[in-house]
Amino acid sequence: MPEQEKFDVIVMGAGAAGLMAAGSAAEAGARVLLLETMPRPGRKLLITGKGRCNITNNSDIPEYLRQIYPLPKFCRPMFSRFFVPETLQFFHRIGVATIEERGRRVFPQSQRSLDVLNALLAWNTAAGVEIRYEQPVSELLHEDGAFSGVQTRNGTSFSAAAGILATGGRSYPATGSSGDGYRLAQECGHRIRKPFPALVPLECYGKLAPALQGLAMKNTGAELWVDGKLKCSRFGEMLFTHFGLSGPIILDLSREAVEALENKLRAEIRLDCKPAMDTAMLDARLIRELERHGKSKLKTMLKTLLPLSMILPFCSETKLDAEKFCSQINAEERRQMLQYLKDLRFELSGFRGWNEAIVTAGGVELKEVNPSTMESKIIPGLFFAGEILDLDAATGGFNLQIAWSSGYVAGINAASKNLS
């Protein structure tokens, strides 16, 4: 049997968290092997931010903790070591200039995720990380209860005093996120909270959403109601699709929506198409517009309130005659219009699958991981970073910051296993 190759740290997964972990461990003085299942690294990183890579969000820690699920306080220790200022300083150091956009979202100045990936790879190479592709890990090895190395599917084994699982979740499986990391962790005794899609488009009953397909709405209020109770709300942009609802605010509501649907609860999205006006103000506006356009048809007046593509579906949904003159609209019909504009309801029938989910909710149980080091409390020498953990967050750069922070902390502490 050939002798095992020896390294100080083995990192599994060449995504955002894995690249940060490997480079950080190498800079700390460790001899690092980075194993990647796919033929190329960082495939999911390339599609983040619609190909622009939303590197981070320049908000403070309290705001981050409001955006993270299910146990935000777990992130405090890692953020105290490596947070947004350190992230920005790091990327500037490796040659990635950044720009801040609306919502405090930070992107590379070039607007190209490929530039972020290339800079990370160049940094890893300069630090001495050895990267090997098409090397899926089949088993984590341990000796006397501690991590001792890995076995790959092609029969090769490597030894090390520390290993970092940064294999991602299950979202976008075509990028290599197969969920294998959960099995590896489970075989070592870790509990896995059942993974489910998060930041995912939602499917609806009825014909209204398909009728509005392609319509993007800005400055819209959206609420998620579960079994008749308000669960959470968002304000911003959304999109109607052939299957239902998508866009930033819908994605941010999807985590709780998916949980509700998985538990067989009735879930509903309620839209406020005119959030700048309360019901009384909007009713007064409707009365004025109907009076001003008394001799015009309803479909003409509605141009003052709705996008053109929404007018005929609006009339169909409210059972109003688009050809009726505004002077003929009665109080009950006006009430129907008001209801539609302030409380447009879509009962959810389901959600899109892993191929369309931006992140994975669920994962390695946080109570079994030391939040100050990212080290397993079950297997000494085994560390975790990134999406494999039971951590997920809202859109806008929060999830990638978790990857950078957890990757850095895991890498530094994994290196110390060999240097102490």
C-alpha positions as CSV (number, residue, x, y, z in Angstrom):
1,M,0.0,0.0,0.0
2,P,1.5,3.4,-1.0
3,E,2.5,5.7,1.7
4,Q,0.1,8.5,2.5
5,E,1.0,12.0,1.4
6,K,1.3,14.2,4.5
7,F,0.0,17.7,4.9
8,D,-0.6,20.0,7.9
9,V,-4.2,20.9,6.8
10,I,-6.6,19.4,4.3
11,V,-9.4,21.6,3.0
12,M,-12.3,20.0,1.2
13,G,-14.1,22.3,-1.2
14,A,-12.7,25.1,-3.4
15,G,-15.6,27.5,-3.0
16,A,-15.6,30.8,-1.3
17,A,-15.2,29.4,2.3
18,G,-12.7,26.7,1.2
19,L,-10.4,29.2,-0.7
20,M,-10.5,31.6,2.2
21,A,-9.7,28.7,4.7
22,A,-6.9,27.2,2.6
23,G,-5.1,30.5,1.9
24,S,-5.5,31.7,5.5
25,A,-4.0,28.4,6.9
26,A,-1.1,28.6,4.4
27,E,-0.3,32.2,5.3
28,A,-0.3,31.1,8.9
29,G,2.5,28.7,8.0
30,A,0.7,25.4,7.4
31,R,1.3,23.1,4.4
32,V,-2.1,23.0,2.9
33,L,-3.9,20.6,0.4
34,L,-7.1,21.8,-1.1
35,L,-9.3,19.1,-2.6
36,E,-12.1,20.0,-5.1
37,T,-14.7,17.6,-6.5
38,M,-15.2,19.5,-9.7
39,P,-12.7,20.0,-12.6
40,R,-12.6,23.7,-11.8
41,P,-12.9,25.8,-8.6
42,G,-15.4,28.3,-7.4
43,R,-18.2,27.5,-9.8
44,K,-20.9,28.7,-7.4
45,L,-18.9,31.9,-6.6
46,L,-18.9,32.7,-10.3
47,I,-22.7,32.9,-10.4
48,T,-23.2,34.9,-7.2
49,G,-24.7,38.4,-7.6
50,K,-25.8,37.4,-11.1
51,G,-22.2,37.0,-12.2
52,R,-21.0,40.2,-10.4
53,C,-20.3,38.6,-7.0
54,N,-21.9,40.4,-4.1
55,I,-18.7,40.1,-2.0
56,T,-20.2,41.4,1.3
57,N,-22.6,43.9,2.8
58,N,-21.2,46.9,4.6
59,S,-23.5,46.8,7.5
60,D,-22.7,46.5,11.2
61,I,-22.8,43.4,13.3
62,P,-26.3,44.1,14.8
63,E,-27.7,44.3,11.3
64,Y,-26.0,41.1,10.3
65,L,-27.5,39.3,13.3
66,R,-30.9,40.5,12.3
67,Q,-30.4,38.9,8.8
68,I,-29.0,35.5,9.9
69,Y,-30.8,32.3,10.7
70,P,-31.4,30.2,12.8
71,L,-28.8,31.1,15.5
72,P,-27.3,34.5,14.7
73,K,-25.3,34.7,18.0
74,F,-23.2,31.8,16.8
75,C,-21.5,34.3,14.3
76,R,-20.4,36.8,16.9
77,P,-17.0,35.2,17.7
78,M,-16.1,34.8,14.0
79,F,-17.2,38.3,13.2
80,S,-15.0,39.6,16.1
81,R,-12.0,38.0,14.3
82,F,-12.8,38.7,10.7
83,F,-15.7,41.0,9.6
84,V,-16.5,43.5,6.8
85,P,-13.5,45.8,7.4
86,E,-11.1,42.9,7.4
87,T,-12.8,41.4,4.3
88,L,-12.5,44.7,2.3
89,Q,-8.9,45.1,3.4
90,F,-8.2,41.5,2.4
91,F,-9.7,41.9,-1.1
92,H,-7.9,45.2,-1.7
93,R,-4.7,43.5,-0.7
94,I,-5.1,40.7,-3.2
95,G,-5.9,43.2,-6.0
96,V,-9.7,43.4,-6.0
97,A,-11.0,47.0,-5.9
98,T,-14.6,47.2,-4.6
99,I,-17.5,49.5,-5.0
100,E,-20.5,49.9,-2.7
101,E,-24.0,50.0,-4.2
102,R,-27.6,50.4,-2.9
103,G,-28.4,48.5,0.2
104,R,-24.7,48.6,1.3
105,R,-24.0,45.8,-1.0
106,V,-20.3,45.5,-2.0
107,F,-19.2,44.3,-5.5
108,P,-15.9,44.2,-7.3
109,Q,-15.3,47.4,-9.2
110,S,-14.9,45.4,-12.4
111,Q,-18.4,43.9,-11.8
112,R,-17.0,40.5,-12.7
113,S,-17.1,37.5,-10.3
114,L,-14.3,35.9,-12.3
115,D,-11.9,38.6,-11.1
116,V,-12.7,37.7,-7.5
117,L,-12.2,34.0,-8.1
118,N,-8.9,34.6,-10.0
119,A,-7.6,36.8,-7.2
120,L,-8.4,34.2,-4.6
121,L,-6.7,31.4,-6.7
122,A,-3.6,33.6,-7.2
123,W,-3.5,34.3,-3.5
124,N,-3.7,30.6,-2.6
125,T,-1.0,29.7,-5.1
126,A,1.3,32.4,-3.8
127,A,0.7,31.2,-0.3
128,G,1.8,27.7,-1.3
129,V,-1.6,25.9,-1.3
130,E,-1.6,22.7,-3.4
131,I,-4.9,22.4,-5.2
132,R,-6.0,19.1,-6.7
133,Y,-9.2,18.8,-8.8
134,E,-11.6,15.9,-9.4
135,Q,-10.8,14.6,-6.0
136,P,-14.1,13.8,-4.2
137,V,-13.6,12.7,-0.6
138,S,-15.2,9.4,0.3
139,E,-14.2,9.2,4.0
140,L,-12.8,11.2,6.8
141,L,-10.1,9.3,8.7
142,H,-9.6,9.6,12.4
143,E,-7.2,8.1,14.9
144,D,-7.8,7.9,18.6
145,G,-11.0,9.9,18.1
146,A,-9.2,12.8,16.3
147,F,-9.1,13.8,12.6
148,S,-6.1,12.2,10.9
149,G,-6.7,12.5,7.1
150,V,-9.0,11.7,4.2
151,Q,-9.7,8.9,1.7
152,T,-10.7,9.9,-1.9
153,R,-13.0,8.0,-4.2
154,N,-10.1,7.1,-6.4
155,G,-8.4,5.3,-3.6
156,T,-5.8,7.9,-2.7
157,S,-5.4,8.9,1.0
158,F,-3.8,11.9,2.6
159,S,-2.9,12.5,6.2
160,A,-3.0,15.7,8.2
161,A,-3.5,16.9,11.8
162,A,-6.4,19.1,10.7
163,G,-9.2,19.0,8.1
164,I,-11.7,21.7,7.1
165,L,-15.1,20.7,5.6
166,A,-16.1,23.5,3.3
167,T,-18.1,21.4,0.8
168,G,-21.1,23.7,0.6
169,G,-24.7,22.8,0.9
170,R,-27.1,21.4,-1.7
171,S,-28.1,24.5,-3.7
172,Y,-27.1,24.7,-7.4
173,P,-25.9,21.1,-7.5
174,A,-24.4,21.6,-11.0
175,T,-21.7,23.7,-9.3
176,G,-20.6,20.7,-7.2
177,S,-22.8,21.2,-4.2
178,S,-23.9,17.6,-3.9
179,G,-24.5,17.5,-0.1
180,D,-21.6,15.0,0.3
181,G,-20.2,17.0,3.2
182,Y,-23.3,16.3,5.3
183,R,-22.7,12.5,4.9
184,L,-19.0,12.9,5.8
185,A,-19.9,14.9,9.0
186,Q,-22.7,12.5,9.9
187,E,-20.4,9.5,9.6
188,C,-18.1,11.3,12.2
189,G,-21.0,11.6,14.6
190,H,-22.4,15.0,13.8
191,R,-26.1,15.7,13.6
192,I,-27.4,17.3,10.5
193,R,-30.4,19.6,10.6
194,K,-32.4,18.6,7.5
195,P,-31.3,20.8,4.6
196,F,-34.0,22.7,2.7
197,P,-33.8,25.4,-0.1
198,A,-33.6,29.0,1.0
199,L,-33.6,32.2,-1.1
200,V,-35.7,30.3,-3.6
201,P,-38.6,31.5,-5.8
202,L,-42.1,30.5,-4.7
203,E,-44.9,28.8,-6.6
204,C,-48.5,30.0,-6.4
205,Y,-52.0,28.7,-7.1
206,G,-54.2,30.5,-9.6
207,K,-53.7,32.2,-12.9
208,L,-52.9,35.7,-11.8
209,A,-49.1,35.4,-11.4
210,P,-48.6,33.7,-14.8
211,A,-50.8,36.4,-16.3
212,L,-48.3,39.0,-14.9
213,Q,-45.3,37.0,-16.0
214,G,-42.2,39.2,-16.5
215,L,-43.6,42.2,-14.6
216,A,-41.0,43.6,-12.1
217,M,-42.4,45.6,-9.3
218,K,-40.4,48.2,-7.3
219,N,-41.2,49.7,-4.0
220,T,-43.6,46.9,-3.1
221,G,-44.5,45.7,0.3
222,A,-44.7,41.9,0.8
223,E,-45.9,39.9,3.8
224,L,-45.8,36.2,4.5
225,W,-48.8,34.8,6.3
226,V,-48.8,31.3,7.8
227,D,-52.1,29.8,8.9
228,G,-53.6,33.2,9.0
229,K,-50.9,34.8,11.1
230,L,-48.3,37.4,9.9
231,K,-44.9,35.7,9.9
232,C,-42.5,38.3,8.4
233,S,-42.5,41.2,5.8
234,R,-40.1,42.8,3.3
235,F,-40.1,46.0,1.2
236,G,-38.5,46.4,-2.2
237,E,-38.4,44.7,-5.6
238,M,-40.1,41.5,-6.8
239,L,-40.9,39.7,-10.0
240,F,-43.9,37.8,-11.3
241,T,-43.1,34.5,-13.2
242,H,-44.9,31.8,-15.0
243,F,-44.9,29.7,-11.8
244,G,-45.4,32.4,-9.2
245,L,-43.2,34.9,-7.4
246,S,-39.5,35.8,-7.4
247,G,-37.2,38.8,-6.9
248,P,-35.3,40.0,-3.8
249,I,-38.1,40.5,-1.3
250,I,-39.7,37.2,-2.2
251,L,-36.4,35.3,-1.9
252,D,-35.9,36.9,1.6
253,L,-39.4,35.6,2.6
254,S,-38.8,32.2,1.1
255,R,-37.0,30.6,4.1
256,E,-40.0,30.8,6.4
257,A,-42.3,30.1,3.5
258,V,-40.5,26.8,2.7
259,E,-40.5,25.8,6.3
260,A,-44.3,26.4,6.5
261,L,-44.9,24.4,3.3
262,E,-42.7,21.6,4.5
263,N,-44.8,21.4,7.6
264,K,-48.0,21.3,5.6
265,L,-49.1,24.7,6.7
266,R,-51.1,27.2,4.6
267,A,-48.8,29.9,3.4
268,E,-49.7,33.1,1.6
269,I,-47.9,36.1,0.2
270,R,-49.8,39.4,0.5
271,L,-48.6,42.3,-1.6
272,D,-49.1,46.0,-1.0
273,C,-48.8,47.6,-4.4
274,K,-49.1,51.1,-3.0
275,P,-47.2,51.0,0.3
276,A,-46.6,54.8,0.3
277,M,-50.3,55.3,1.1
278,D,-52.4,53.9,3.8
279,T,-55.9,52.6,3.0
280,A,-57.7,55.8,3.7
281,M,-55.2,57.8,1.6
282,L,-55.4,55.4,-1.3
283,D,-59.2,55.4,-1.2
284,A,-59.2,59.2,-1.4
285,R,-56.8,59.0,-4.3
286,L,-59.2,56.5,-6.1
287,I,-62.2,58.8,-5.5
288,R,-60.2,61.7,-7.1
289,E,-59.0,59.7,-10.1
290,L,-62.5,58.3,-10.8
291,E,-64.0,61.7,-10.6
292,R,-61.2,63.3,-12.8
293,H,-61.6,60.5,-15.4
294,G,-65.4,60.2,-15.2
295,K,-65.8,60.2,-18.9
296,S,-62.9,57.8,-19.5
297,K,-63.0,54.1,-19.4
298,L,-61.7,52.3,-16.3
299,K,-58.7,50.8,-18.2
300,T,-57.6,54.4,-19.1
301,M,-57.8,55.6,-15.5
302,L,-55.9,52.6,-14.2
303,K,-52.8,53.8,-16.1
304,T,-52.3,56.4,-13.3
305,L,-52.1,53.6,-10.7
306,L,-50.7,50.5,-12.4
307,P,-48.2,49.3,-14.9
308,L,-49.8,48.7,-18.3
309,S,-49.3,44.9,-18.2
310,M,-51.2,44.8,-14.9
311,I,-54.4,46.5,-15.9
312,L,-56.3,43.7,-17.7
313,P,-55.3,41.1,-15.1
314,F,-56.4,43.6,-12.4
315,C,-59.8,43.9,-14.0
316,S,-60.1,40.2,-14.4
317,E,-59.1,39.5,-10.8
318,T,-61.5,42.2,-9.4
319,K,-64.3,41.2,-11.9
320,L,-64.5,44.8,-13.1
321,D,-65.3,45.7,-16.6
322,A,-62.3,47.4,-18.1
323,E,-64.6,49.1,-20.7
324,K,-66.9,50.6,-18.0
325,F,-66.8,54.4,-17.6
326,C,-65.2,55.7,-14.4
327,S,-68.4,57.6,-13.5
328,Q,-70.2,54.3,-13.4
329,I,-67.9,52.7,-10.8
330,N,-69.8,52.2,-7.5
331,A,-68.6,52.1,-3.9
332,E,-68.4,48.3,-3.8
333,E,-66.3,48.2,-7.0
334,R,-64.0,50.9,-5.6
335,R,-63.6,48.7,-2.5
336,Q,-62.6,45.8,-4.6
337,M,-60.0,47.9,-6.3
338,L,-58.7,49.1,-3.0
339,Q,-58.5,45.5,-1.7
340,Y,-56.5,44.5,-4.7
341,L,-54.0,47.4,-4.5
342,K,-53.4,47.1,-0.8
343,D,-53.8,43.4,-0.1
344,L,-53.2,41.3,-3.2
345,R,-53.0,37.7,-2.1
346,F,-51.2,34.6,-3.5
347,E,-51.6,31.3,-1.9
348,L,-48.4,29.3,-2.1
349,S,-48.5,25.9,-3.7
350,G,-44.8,25.1,-3.4
351,F,-41.3,26.3,-4.1
352,R,-38.6,25.8,-6.8
353,G,-36.0,23.1,-6.3
354,W,-32.3,23.0,-5.4
355,N,-31.4,24.1,-9.0
356,E,-32.8,27.5,-8.3
357,A,-32.1,27.9,-4.5
358,I,-29.3,30.5,-3.9
359,V,-28.4,29.0,-0.5
360,T,-29.1,26.0,1.7
361,A,-30.8,26.2,5.1
362,G,-30.1,23.5,7.6
363,G,-26.7,21.7,7.9
364,V,-24.2,20.7,10.6
365,E,-25.7,21.3,14.0
366,L,-24.2,24.5,15.4
367,K,-24.2,23.2,19.0
368,E,-21.6,20.7,18.0
369,V,-19.2,23.3,16.6
370,N,-17.0,25.7,18.6
371,P,-18.0,29.2,17.4
372,S,-14.7,30.7,18.4
373,T,-12.6,28.3,16.3
374,M,-15.0,26.5,13.9
375,E,-13.6,23.2,15.3
376,S,-15.8,20.2,15.9
377,K,-16.7,19.4,19.5
378,I,-16.9,15.7,18.5
379,I,-13.8,15.2,16.4
380,P,-10.8,17.2,17.4
381,G,-8.9,18.5,14.4
382,L,-12.0,18.7,12.2
383,F,-13.3,22.2,11.3
384,F,-16.2,23.6,9.3
385,A,-16.6,26.6,7.1
386,G,-19.4,28.1,5.0
387,E,-22.7,26.7,3.8
388,I,-22.2,23.2,5.3
389,L,-23.1,24.8,8.6
390,D,-26.6,25.4,9.7
391,L,-26.4,29.1,8.9
392,D,-28.0,31.1,6.2
393,A,-28.9,34.7,5.7
394,A,-30.9,37.2,3.6
395,T,-29.8,38.4,0.2
396,G,-27.4,41.2,-0.2
397,G,-23.9,39.8,0.6
398,F,-24.6,38.4,4.1
399,N,-24.1,34.8,3.1
400,L,-20.7,35.4,1.5
401,Q,-19.5,37.3,4.5
402,I,-20.3,34.2,6.6
403,A,-18.2,32.2,4.1
404,W,-15.2,34.6,4.4
405,S,-15.4,34.9,8.2
406,S,-15.9,31.2,8.9
407,G,-13.3,30.3,6.4
408,Y,-10.7,32.6,7.9
409,V,-11.3,31.5,11.5
410,A,-11.3,27.8,10.5
411,G,-8.1,28.2,8.5
412,I,-6.2,30.1,11.2
413,N,-7.2,27.6,13.9
414,A,-6.6,24.6,11.8
415,A,-3.1,25.8,11.1
416,S,-2.5,26.3,14.8
417,K,-3.1,22.5,15.3
418,N,0.3,22.0,13.6
419,L,2.1,25.0,14.9
420,S,1.3,24.9,18.6
